Amino acid sequence: GENVEQHPSTLSVQEGDSAVIKCTYSDSASNYFPWYKQELGKRPQLIIDIRSNVGEKKDQRIAVTLNKTAKHFSLHITETQPEDSAVYFCAANAAGNKLTFGGGTRVLVKP
Amino acid sequence: DGGITQSPKYLFRKEGQNVTLSCEQNLNHDAMYWYRQDPGQGLRLIYYSQIVNDFQKGDIAEGYSVSREKKESFPLTVTSAQKNPTAFYLCASSLVAGGTGELFFGEGSRLTVL
């Protein structure tokens, strides 16, 4: 089955700096890669996703890049703010029509 | 007010007892999912259902059971066969099946087995 690895597990950045989270996947048939944000005590919510027919997608301060050949994708957050502090999960779809999630990255933005 | 509702929010049970977690959605979504969240392990799929009266095992189905008798409901039973049931359980739904649509999560149920 699909295996999704996510790094780093924790990330501390200074407010205003950039944050990058990387994920690798194993199933070359995967074609959908979403990112979810879970604030403390709240439910995960989709923040951005990318499909295999594009290499990059941006939405204001967040962007996702995909390298299908290397089977990895990354989340980039620029100009980080305190409200970006949360746990971020990457995911990839797999055979059987299901999503497999990475282990999560706890991001702390220090003021 | 549309959404996905889980209950109870907190649940304590004695070892050896079965427990059922409720998940209801009024979004008219076809697909529903149960995930387990443990610290540092991300979200692991327990069971999922793409249509009424049908469901499939996820990656960690042992010790769990589900039913999908109605489109809006997908209850999860944690049985006594689950060796480490203490965890945070998240239910989710998506408009379409296939693993390529946005998941909408409930607020979760925290189960503690004493």
Chai-1 contact restraints between the chains, C-beta under 6 A:
chainA,res_idxA,chainB,res_idxB,connection_type,confidence,min_distance_angstrom,max_distance_angstrom,comment,restraint_id
A,Y32,B,T100,contact,1.0,0.0,6.0,A-B,restraint_1
A,R43,B,F105,contact,1.0,0.0,6.0,A-B,restraint_2
A,R43,B,E107,contact,1.0,0.0,6.0,A-B,restraint_3
A,P44,B,F105,contact,1.0,0.0,6.0,A-B,restraint_4
A,L46,B,E102,contact,1.0,0.0,6.0,A-B,restraint_5
A,F89,B,G42,contact,1.0,0.0,6.0,A-B,restraint_6
A,N93,B,G99,contact,1.0,0.0,6.0,A-B,restraint_7
A,N93,B,T100,contact,1.0,0.0,6.0,A-B,restraint_8
A,N97,B,A97,contact,1.0,0.0,6.0,A-B,restraint_9
A,N97,B,G98,contact,1.0,0.0,6.0,A-B,restraint_10
A,N97,B,G99,contact,1.0,0.0,6.0,A-B,restraint_11
A,K98,B,L45,contact,1.0,0.0,6.0,A-B,restraint_12
A,K98,B,Y48,contact,1.0,0.0,6.0,A-B,restraint_13
A,K98,B,G99,contact,1.0,0.0,6.0,A-B,restraint_14
A,L99,B,G99,contact,1.0,0.0,6.0,A-B,restraint_15
A,F101,B,G42,contact,1.0,0.0,6.0,A-B,restraint_16
A,F101,B,L43,contact,1.0,0.0,6.0,A-B,restraint_17
A,G102,B,G42,contact,1.0,0.0,6.0,A-B,restraint_18
A,G103,B,Q41,contact,1.0,0.0,6.0,A-B,restraint_19
A,G103,B,G42,contact,1.0,0.0,6.0,A-B,restraint_20
A,G104,B,G42,contact,1.0,0.0,6.0,A-B,restraint_21
